[in-house]
Amino acid sequence: MSGDEILVGYDGSTDATLALEWALDEAQRGGGRPVRLAYVFEWLTVAGWIGPGVAPGIWPDETARRQVEELVRKAAADAVAQRPGMTVHGEVYDGPPALVLQERSADAGLLVLGSRGHGGFAGLLAGSTAVAVTAHAHCPVVVVRAGQATGAGPVVVGVDGSESSRVALGFAVESAAQRRVPLRVVRAVAPPAGRWRPADHDEEATVAGERAAVEESLAPWRKTFPDVDVDIEVAPGNPAAALVEASRGAQLVVVGSRGLGGLRGMLLGSVSQQLLQHSSCPVMVARER
């Protein structure tokens, strides 16, 4: 697996199929990056086994294995047939899906997942595998969910001045340039907690200062990508709510894995987690490889 390769968690589910389509589009925009489908064959020891996309049984046997391999082979072949010239491979792995995808992500340039696969609980908008992999992956992760907009609108990025958000800003500018669409930079400034406000609290001055900081972060990117139209939105409010709202009409939202408000023990911040659950478009959780 090359470091430029796009890895797709694939199990034949609706969301996984959408993730594959998104990955193929991204690969074409990137000049024909190779794509690899990863189907993780999970074995259980008590209640049976999970073989997404295949009729369930007590234990996996060679017939089930062949069915899984054929599912992946056909998905890869169909992708190549629809997009001649692309390089698409498929692999079947054994083990816990989250752990296996995390390990494989170390050799990938991007990991793309469906929000929920087979075996997900109906009440969860983002499945446990997607959340776990996004928290621990070694490369940027994009999560795609059924019903989301994917084809039009700007790229949105959430920034808060943290190192993680600076990484996200870089990915977002490059994504907007590659797609030839505007970039919308969102900086939501959470108001002081509770009813108490400092005597010297000046909301307008705070917003102006934050805008200046965003402009400073953008300066080198404006020089590198002068053709990207940038709109900066700085306003008081909850960051997660602001980004969920900004996702309406966008084609991609980019955030860092953790912002300034993250606790040390949390690998995936609350804003990122809420976006995975509620965004109206695919979400990229950016991190340096």
PAMARBA-453468 format. One record per atom (N, C-alpha, C, O, CB): residue in one letter; x, y, z. Coordinates in pm, whole numbers, plus 50000, padded with zeros to 5 digits. Glycine has a CB too. Layout:
# PAMARBA-453468
aXYZ/...
# end
This chain:
# PAMARBA-453468
m500854988150000/m500005000050000/m500885012450000/m501785013550084/m499045000150122/s500655021649909/s501475033649901/s500885044649987/s499705044550020/s501595038349756/g501745054350024/g501295065250107/g500315074550038/g499675082750104/g502455073050154/d500185073449906/d499265081749830/d497915074849813/d496965080949763/d499855085249694/e497825062449853/e496635054349828/e495465058549917/e495645062350032/e496945039649850/i494255057749860/i493035060349935/i492475046849980/i492165038349898/i491985068349849/l492345045050110/l491825032750167/l490345034750199/l489965044850258/l492615028750295/v489515025050160/v488075025850182/v487625014050267/v487835002450229/v487305026250046/g486995016850381/g486395006150459/g485115001750388/g484165009550378/g486095010750604/y485084989350340/y483984985050253/y483364972150305/y484074962350330/y484474983250109/d482034972050320/d481344959950362/d480074957250283/d479264948850321/d481004960750509/g479894964450172/g478714962250088/g477484969750133/g476464969250064/g478404947950083/s477534976750245/s476374984250294/s476164996850210/s477025000650130/s476564987950443/t475015003250229/t474705015450154/t475735026350181/t476235032650088/t473295020450189/d476045028650309/d476995039150342/d478395036050289/d479115045050245/d477045041250492/a478785023150292/a480095019250241/a480165021450090/a481205025350037/a480395004550275/t479075018850021/t479035021149876/t479155035949844/t479835039849749/t477725015449815/l478495044349925/l478625058849908/l480055063349937/l480585072149868/l477625066250000/a480675057450039/a482055060650071/a482975057049956/a483905064549925/a482495053450199/l482725045749892/l483535041649778/l483385051549664/l484375055349602/l483145027649732/e482165055749635/e481945065449527/e482665078649558/e483275084749469/e480435068049507/w482595082949684/w483275095249723/w484785093849704/w485445102949654/w482935098949870/a485325082249744/a486755079849733/a487205079549587/a488275084549554/a487125066649801/l486395073949501/l486735073349358/l486755087349298/l487635090649218/l485735064449282/d485785095549336/d485775109549289/d487035116749337/d487675124049260/d484515116949339/e487385114649464/e488565121149520/e489835116349450/e490735124249423/e488665118449671/a489895103549419/a491055097949351/a491215104049212/a492335107149171/a490945082749340/q490125105949141/q490195112049009/q490625126649018/q491425131248936/q488845111048938/r490115133949117/r490535147849134/r492025148749164/r492685158549129/r489725154549246/g492545138449231/g493955138349268/g494855132849160/g496015129549187/g494145130449391/g494365131849038/g495205127448927/g495305112448913/g496255107448854/g496545132948943/g494335105148966/g494335090648950/g495005083149063/g495715073349040/g494995087048822/r494795087849186/r495375080849301/r494795066749310/r493625064749279/r495105088649432/p495595056749351/p495075043149366/p494105042249483/p494225049349583/p496235033349386/v493135033249470/v492105031149572/v492145016549615/v492255007549531/v490685035049520/r492055014149744/r492035000449795/r490824998449885/r490625005849981/r493334997149872/l490004988249853/l488864984649936/l489344974950044/l490034965250016/l487724978349851/a488964977650167/a489334968950279/a488064963750345/a487334971250410/a490224976450383/y487824950750329/y486694944150394/y487264936550514/y488144928050498/y485914934450294/v486764939750633/v487284933350754/v486284922850799/v485134925750831/v487534943750867/f486764910450801/f485954898550830/f486054895950980/f487064890851027/f486424886050746/e485004899551055/e485064898251200/e484464885051248/e483364881151207/e484324909951266/w485194878251335/w484734865751393/w484294868351536/w484984875351611/w485844854951388/l483154862751574/l482684863551712/l482664849551773/l482554839551702/l481264870151720/t482774849051904/t482894835951968/t481674831752046/t481594820352091/t484064835952059/v480694840852064/v479544837352147/v478264837052064/v477614826652054/v479394847152262/a477904848452006/a476614849451937/a476704846251790/a475764848951715/a476064863151954/g477804840551748/g477954837651605/g479024846551547/g480004849751614/g476634839451529/w478854850551421/w479874858551356/w479234869651276/w478044869351249/w480734849951266/i480034879651238/i479564890551154/i480304889951023/i481524891551017/i479774904451224/g479554887650918/g480124887950783/g479294897250699/g478474892550621/g480194873850719/p479474910550712/p478624920150641/p478524917250493/p479524914750426/p479144933950662/g477304917650443/g477074915650301/g476884901150263/g476654897950146/g478214921250224/v476984892150362/v476884877850335/v475834871950429/v475684876650542/v478254870850353/a475114861650382/a474104855250467/a474764850250595/a475784843450588/a473414843650392/p474204853350715/p474834849650840/p474794834650866/p473904827550818/p474174856850953/g475744830050942/g475804816050980/g476384814851118/g476674824951182/g476614807950880/i476574802651167/i477124800751300/i478614804051301/i479074811551387/i476904786351346/w479364798551205/w480774801451192/w481114803951046/w480504797850958/w481634789951250/p482064812651019/p482474814550880/p483134801850827/p483924795550897/p483444826650868/d482804798150705/d483474786850641/d484054791650508/d483994803550477/d482504774850621/e484594782450430/e485214786450305/e484214792450207/e484564801150128/e485894774550241/t482964787550213/t481944793250124/t481694807950157/t481614816250067/t480644785250135/a481564810950286/a481354824850328/a482544833450289/a482374844750244/a481114825650479/r483744828150307/r484934835650271/r484954838850122/r485284850050082/r486184827750310/r484594828950041/r484564831249896/r483514841549859/r483714849649768/r484294818149822/q482364841349930/q481334851349903/q481834865449932/q481594874749855/q480084848449987/v482544866950043/v483094879850079/v484124884349974/v484094895749929/v483744879350218/e485014875349936/e486044878749837/e485414882449704/e485894891549636/e487004867149818/e484344875549666/e483664878649540/e482984892349549/e482994900049453/e482624867749506/l482404895549666/l481774908549687/l482784919749666/l482504929649598/l481164909549828/v483964918249724/v485004928449713/v485564928949572/v485784939749517/v486134925749814/r485784917249513/r486314916749376/r485374923649279/r485814931349193/r486544902149332/k484074921049293/k483104927049202/k483024942149222/k482914949649125/k481724920649224/a483074946649346/a483014961049372/a484204968049309/a484054978849250/a482974963949523/a485394962049320/a486584967949260/a486494967749108/a486834977549042/a487844960449307/a486034956449052/a485914955248907/a484894965148851/a485124971248747/a485534941048868/d483764966648921/d482744976048876/d483274990348878/d482974998348789/d481484974948964/a484074993548980/a484635007048990/a485555009848871/a485505020748813/a485415008649122/v486375000148835/v487285001948721/v486515002848590/v486865010648502/v488304990348714/a485454994848579/a484644995248457/a483975008748438/a483855013648326/a483594984148459/q483525014748549/q482855027648542/q483835039148522/q483475049648470/q482045029948667/r485095037048566/r486105047648558/r487375041748499/r488325039148573/r486375053848699/p487405039748369/p488565033548304/p489865040848336/p489905053148342/p488355033148153/g490905033148355/g492205038848383/g492535039948531/g493685042348567/g492305052148322/m491515038348617/m491775039248760/m492355026148812/m492105015448757/m490495042848835/t493115027148920/t493665015448986/t492885012949114/t492935020949207/t495185017249017/v492155001749118/v491334998449235/v491614984049275/v491454974849194/v489805000549204/h492024982049397/h492274968649451/h491294965649564/h490664974749618/h493744967449501/g491164953049599/g490334949049711/g491054938849796/g491714929849743/g488994943549663/e490924940049928/e491544930650020/e490544926650127/e489684934550166/e492804936750084/v490654914050174/v489834909250284/v490764906550402/v491754899350389/v489014896350244/y490444912450516/y491254910850636/y490444904250747/y489214904950746/y491804924350683/d491104897950840/d490454892050957/d490754900651080/d491854905851095/d490934877450979/g489764902051167/g489994908851293/g488934919151323/g488004920951244/g491344915351292/p489054926151435/p488114936851471/p488214948151371/p489314953151347/p488384942051614/p487104952451310/p487164962451204/p487904975251243/p488754979951168/p485784966051160/a487594980951360/a488214993551398/a489734992151410/a490475000751364/a487624998551531/l490184981251472/l491614979351491/l492324976951359/l493384982551335/l491854967651586/v491734968651273/v492374965551145/v492464978051057/v493504980650996/v491594954451072/l491384985751050/l491404997850967/l492385008051022/l493055015150947/l490005003950958/q492465008751154/q493445017751214/q494855013751173/q495665022251135/q493315017651368/e495155000951179/e496494996251143/e496774998850995/e497865003350961/e496634981251174/r495804996050908/r496024997950765/r496175012650729/r496825016050630/r494884991850686/s495585021450808/s495645035750778/s497065041250788/s497355051950733/s494735043450872/a497955034050857/a499335038750871/a500045039550736/a501015047050722/a500115029450964/d499575032050638/d500215031850506/d499385039050400/d499735038750282/d500445017550463/a498305045650441/a497415052250345/a497575067350352/a498055072750452/a495955048350370/g497175074050244/g497165088650244/g495845094250293/g495785105550339/g497465093850106/l494785086150282/l493445090250322/l492615077750346/l492735067950273/l492775099450215/l491785078050450/l490875066950480/l489455072150468/l489125082550525/l491145061050623/v488605065050393/v487215069150372/v486295058150426/v486455046350395/v486925071850220/l485325062350509/l484415052950573/l482975057050551/l482675068950538/l484725051850723/g482085047150548/g480675050050560/g480375052650706/g481045047250795/g479805038350505/s479375060950732/s479065064250871/s478625051950949/s478985050251065/s477975074750877/r477845043350883/r477385030950947/r477455019650847/r477145021350729/r475955032551002/g477865008150895/g477884996350811/g476874986150859/g475984989450938/g479264990250807/h476994973950813/h476134963350861/h476394961051009/h477534961751055/h476354950350780/g475334958251083/g475494955451224/g475344967651312/g475404966551434/g476804949251248/g475154979651251/g475004991751330/g473644992251398/g472684986051351/g475195004051243/f473554999651510/f472285001251579/f471505012551514/f472085022651475/f472505003951729/a470195010951503/a469375020551430/a469445034451491/a469295044351419/a467935015851426/g469655035451621/g469665048451686/g470955056151670/g471015067851707/g469395046751829/l471975050051615/l473275056651602/l473445061951460/l473435054251364/l474415046951637/l473615075151448/l473855080851316/l475265077851268/l475485075551149/l473615095851318/a476205077951359/a477575074251325/a477935061851405/a477885062151528/a478585085951353/g478295051051337/g478555038551405/g479815038851489/g480665047551472/g478645027451305/s479925029351580/s481055028951672/s482365026851597/s483405032051638/s480855017951775/t482345019151488/t483575016951412/t484065030051351/t485255033051358/t483345006451302/a483165037751291/a483565050351230/a484155059951333/a485175066351307/a482365056951160/v483515060851449/v484015070051552/v485365065451604/v486285073451621/v483015071051668/a485495052251630/a486755046951684/a487905048551585/a489005052451624/a486585032251722/v487655045451459/v488715046551358/v489115061151339/v490295064251326/v488255040451225/t488135070051337/t488435084151319/t489305089351433/t490155097951412/t487145092251310/a489075084251553/a489855088651669/a491295083751665/a492185090651714/a489195084051796/h491525071951608/h492835065551622/h493605063851490/h494725058751491/h492665052151685/a493035067851378/a493695065651249/a495005073351241/a495205083251311/a492765069651134/h495885068651153/h497185075051133/h497195084951018/h498235091050989/h498235064451110/c496065086550951/c495965095750837/c494625102850844/c493785099150926/c496135088150702/p494395112950761/p493085119450759/p491985109350728/p492185099850653/p493055130850657/v490805111650786/v489655102750768/v488465110750719/v488175121550772/v489305095250900/v487775105650617/v486525111650570/v485405101950600/v485495090050568/v486595115050417/v484335106950661/v483175098650694/v481985103450611/v481645115350613/v482845099150847/v481355094250539/v480245097250448/v478995090250498/v479055078650538/v480585092850302/r477875097250497/r476625091550544/r475545093150438/r475525103150366/r476185098150676/a474655083550428/a473555084250332/a472735096750356/a472495100650470/a472665071550341/g472295103050247/g471465114950256/g472245127950261/g471645138650263/g470615114150375/q473575127150263/q474375139250267/q474615144950127/q474625137550029/q475695136450336/a474805158150121/a475175164549995/a476655162249970/a477465163550061/a474845179849998/t477025158749846/t478425155949816/t478935163149692/t480145163349669/t478615141249800/g478045169049611/g478495173449480/g478615188249456/g479125192149351/g477615168249384/a478175196749547/a478185211049519/a478465218749647/a478525213049756/a476845215649457/g478635231949632/g478835240349748/g480295241749785/g481155235349725/g478075234849864/p480575250249883/p481955252949922/p482525242050012/p481825233050058/p482035266349994/v483825243050036/v484465235250141/v484455243850267/v484815255650262/v485945230950102/v484055238050378/v483985245250506/v485065239750598/v485305227750601/v482575243850571/v485705248650673/v486695244150771/v486445251450902/v486175263450904/v488135246650720/g486555244051011/g486445249951143/g487825252551201/g488675243651200/g485635240851237/v488065264751250/v489365268151307/v489175273851447/v488155280151477/v490125278251216/d490165271651533/d490105277251668/d491495281551717/d491665284651835/d489505267151764/g492475281651627/g493805285751665/g494695274551714/g495885276751737/g493715296051769/s494155262651731/s494955251351777/s495805245951663/s495555248851546/s494045240251833/e496825238151697/e497665231951596/e496825222551509/e497035221751388/e498835224251661/s495895215551571/s495035206351497/s494215213851392/s494035208951281/s494105198951594/s493705225651428/s492895233151331/s493755239251221/s493265241351110/s492105244151401/r495025242151250/r495915246951144/r496165236051040/r496255238850921/r497255251751204/v496285223851087/v496405212550994/v495135211350910/v495205209450788/v496665199251071/a493975212650976/a492695211850904/a492595222950800/a492095220550689/a491525212851002/l493055234950833/l492995246150739/l493785243150613/l493345246150503/l493515259050804/g494955237150629/g495765233650513/g495065223750422/g495035225650300/g497075227850557/f494485213250480/f493745203450400/f492545210050331/f492245206950216/f493285191650487/a491865219050403/a490665225250347/a490995234250229/a490295233950128/a489945233350454/v492055242250240/v492445250950129/v492805242550006/v492375245549895/v493635259950169/e493575232050028/e493965223349915/e492735216749853/e492645215449731/e494965212649962/s491785212449938/s490575206149886/s489755215849804/s489225212249699/s489725200550001/a489625228249852/a488865238349778/a489535241449644/a488865242849542/a488725251149861/a490875242349645/a491595245049521/a491415233649422/a491215235949302/a493075247249550/q491485221449471/q491355209749385/q489965208949324/q489805204949209/q491655197049463/r488955212749402/r487565212249355/r487155224849279/r486125225049213/r486625210149473/r487985235449289/r487685248449227/r486395254249281/r485525258649206/r487605247149075/v486285254249414/v485115259849482/v485605269249591/v486785268749629/v484205248449542/p484725277749643/p485125286949751/p485425279349881/p484995267949900/p484025297449776/l486165286049968/l486455280950102/l485755289850204/l485855302150198/l487995280350128/r485065283650295/r484395291050403/r485065287450535/r485035275850577/r482855287850409/v485675297150599/v486385294950724/v485495299450840/v485075311050845/v487755302550727/v485195290250931/v484275293151041/v485045293151173/v485705283351208/v483125282651045/r484965304051244/r485535305151378/r484425309451472/r484035321151474/r486735315251382/a483915300051550/a482865303051646/a483515305551782/a484305297351830/a481825291451655/v483185316751843/v483765320551971/v482745317852080/v481735324852089/v484215335451971/a483005307852162/a482065304552269/a482005315952370/a483055320652415/a482475291352339/p480815320652406/p480705331652504/p481135326852643/p481185314852667/p479255337052509/p481435335952734/p481785332052870/p480705323152931/p479515325452909/p482005344452958/a481125313253006/a480175303653062/a479275310353166/a479685319453238/a480915291853126/g478025305553170/g477085310653269/g476625324753239/g476835330053130/g477715310253406/r475985330853338/r475455344453320/r476495355153346/r476335366553303/r474275346553410/w477565351553416/w478555361553453/w479395365453332/w479815356953254/w479455356253565/r479635378353318/r480495383453213/r481565392353277/r481245400353365/r479665391353105/p482815391053234/p483845400053287/p483465414653259/p482835417753159/p485225396853224/a483865423453350/a483515437653335/a484095443553207/a483505452553146/a483995445553456/d485265438453168/d485925443953049/d485635435952922/d486305437652821/d487415444653071/h484615427052928/h484315418752811/h483725427352699/h482695433852718/h483345407452849/d484385427352583/d483935434952466/d483775424952352/d484745420552292/d484955446452428/e482525421452323/e482255411152224/e482755415152086/e483325406852014/e480775408052218/e482545427752047/e482985432251915/e484505431651903/e485035427751799/e482485446351888/a485195435552008/a486665435252005/a487165420851998/a488145417951930/a487245442352128/t486465411852069/t486845397752066/t486705392051926/t487595385151877/t485985389652165/v485585394951861/v485355390151726/v486395395951630/v486915388751543/v483925393851679/a486705408751645/a487695415151557/a489065408751576/a489795406551479/a487775430351585/g489425405751701/g490715399451728/g490795385551669/g491825381551615/g490965398851876/e489705378051679/e489675364551623/e489765364851471/e490425356351410/e488405357151667/r489105374651410/r489175375851263/r490605378851219/r491075373251120/r488215386951213/a491275387451293/a492655390751259/a493545378351270/a494445376451189/a493185401851350/a493285370051372/a494065357751390/a493815348051275/a494745341451227/a493735351051524/v492555347151231/v492235338351118/v492925343350991/v493475335450915/v490705337651096/e492895356450970/e493555362150852/e495045359250854/e495645356450750/e493315377450844/e495655359750970/e497075356850981/e497375342350945/e498355339450876/e497565359851123/s496505333050991/s496695318950958/s496505316450809/s497145307550751/s495715310351037/l495635324350747/l495335322350605/l496385328350512/l496495324350396/l493995328350573/a497165337850562/a498065345550476/a498945336850386/a498975339150266/a498945354250560/p499665326850440/p500505318750350/p499715310550251/p500185307950140/p501375309550431/w498505306450289/w497685298450199/w497125306950086/w496955302149975/w496545291550275/r496825319650114/r496355328650008/r497435330449901/r497125331449783/r495945342350067/k498695330749945/k499785332149849/k499955319649765/k500235320349645/k501085335249922/t499785307849829/t499955295249757/t498795292449663/t498995287249553/t500115283749856/f497575295849707/f496375293149626/f495595306349607/f494515307949664/f495465282249695/p496135315649528/p495495328749513/p494135328249445/p493355337749457/p496395337849436/d493835317449374/d492565316749301/d491405311749386/d490265311749341/d492725307749181/v491685307549510/v490615302549597/v489925314349666/v490565322049738/v491175292549703/d488635315849642/d487855326149711/d487615321749855/d487155310549880/d486495328849637/v487925330549950/v487815327150091/v486815336350160/v486875348550146/v489185328150160/d485895330350233/d484925337850313/d485175334250459/d485175322550496/d483445334750270/i485375344250542/i485645341950684/i484415345650765/i483865356550750/i486885350050732/e483995336450851/e482845338850937/e483285337351082/e483625326351126/e481655329150904/v483285348451156/v483635348251299/v482455353851376/v482015365051350/v484955356551327/a481955346251470/a480795350651547/a480715343151679/a481195331851688/a479495348751465/p480125349251780/p479925342151906/p478975330351886/p478045331151806/p479385351652015/g479225319651958/g478335308251946/g479045295151973/g480255294851997/g477715307851808/n478285284451969/n478825271151992/n479505266051865/n478875265951759/n477705261352037/p480775261951872/p481495257751751/p480835246151678/p480735246451555/p482895253951787/a480385236051751/a479765224551685/a478485228651613/a478255224651499/a479455213451787/a477655236651679/a476405241051617/a476675249651494/a475975248451393/a475545248951718/a477705258251502/a478035266851388/a478485258551269/a478115261551155/a479125276851427/l479275248151292/l479775240051181/l478685230951125/l478635228751004/l480965231551227/v477815225851210/v476685217951160/v475815226651069/v475375222250963/v475845212151278/e475575239051112/e474785248251029/e475525251350899/e474905251850792/e474495261351106/a476835253450907/a477625256650787/a477685244950690/a477915246950571/a479035260850826/s477495232750741/s477545220950654/s476375220450557/s476435213550455/s477575208250738/r475305227650590/r474145227850499/r474535235450372/r474875247250377/r472895234550568/g474485228650261/g474865234850135/g476335233550102/g476755237749994/g474505249150138/a477135227850194/a478555225650166/a478755211750107/a477855203350114/a479405227350295/q479925209350047/q480225196049996/q481225188550084/q481385176450069/q480775197049855/l481885195750176/l482825189250267/l483095198650383/l483275210650364/l484155185550194/v483115193050504/v483505200450623/v484795194250675/v484895182050690/v482375200350733/v485795202750702/v487085197950751/v487315203250892/v487155215250917/v488235202350655/v487685194450983/v487995198351120/v489235190851165/v489605180551107/v486795195551215/g489875195951268/g490965188751330/g490445178051423/g489265178351461/g491885198151405/s491285168651461/s490835157951549/s490535163051688/s489645157951756/s491865146951556/r491275173351732/r491035179351863/r491315194151856/r492245198451788/r491905172651971/g490495201851926/g490715216251930/g491255220652064/g491735212552144/g489425223551901/l491185233652088/l491735239052213/l490965234352335/l491525233952445/l491725254152208/g489685230852318/g488895226852433/g488985212152467/g488345207652562/g487485230352411/g489775204452391/g489835190052414/g490555186252542/g491525192852580/g490505183352298/l490085175952608/l490785170652724/l491935162052677/l491875156252568/l489825162452815/r492975161152756/r494165153752714/r493865139252679/r494495133652589/r495215154252824/g492925133252749/g492655119052725/g491755116352606/g491545104852569/g492025113152846/m491225127152545/m490305125252433/m491065126652302/m491655137052274/m489145135552439/l491045116052220/l491725116352091/l490845122651984/l491335127151881/l492125102352050/l489545122852008/l488625129151913/l487785139251990/l487065135552083/l487725118551841/g487875151951952/g487185162452024/g485685161952008/g485155155251919/g487675175751981/s484985169052097/s483525168852096/s482955175151970/s481925170651921/s482985176152218/v483615185551916/v483135191751792/v483195181851678/v482245180551600/v483955204451759/s484325174751666/s484465164751560/s483405153851574/s482805149751475/s485855158551563/q483185149351696/q482205138751718/q480795143251681/q480035135751620/q482245134051863/q480445155551718/q479095160351686/q478915162051536/q477825159551483/q478835173651757/l479965166251467/l479875167351322/l479675153751257/l478885152551163/l481115173951265/l480375143451306/l480185130051250/l478725125751263/l478215118551177/l481095119951321/q478075130151368/q476685126151391/q475695134351310/q474685129051263/q476355127451537/h475955147351292/h474905156351244/h475215164351119/h474335171651071/h474585165651351/s476405163351063/s476735171350945/s475855167750826/s475475156250807/s478205169450909/s475555177950746/s474745175850625/s475595172150504/s475055169850395/s473935188250595/c476905171450520/c477805167350412/c478925158950472/c479075158450594/c478375179850337/p479725152350389/p480835144350442/p481775152650529/p481935164650508/p481615137950328/v482385146050626/v483265152650723/v484675146850710/v484855134750711/v482735150850868/m485665155550698/m487055151350705/m487635155150840/m487635166850878/m487875157650590/v488135145350913/v488895148051034/v490355147450994/v490905136750967/v488555137651150/a490985159250991/a492335160350935/a493385157851041/a493225161951156/a492535174050871/r494445151251001/r495635149651085/r496805146850994/r496665141150886/r495455138151190/e497965150951039/e499165148150961/e499495133350972/e499315127251077/e500365156751009/r499975127550860/r500325113350864/r501545111250950/r501995099950966/r500575108050723/
# end
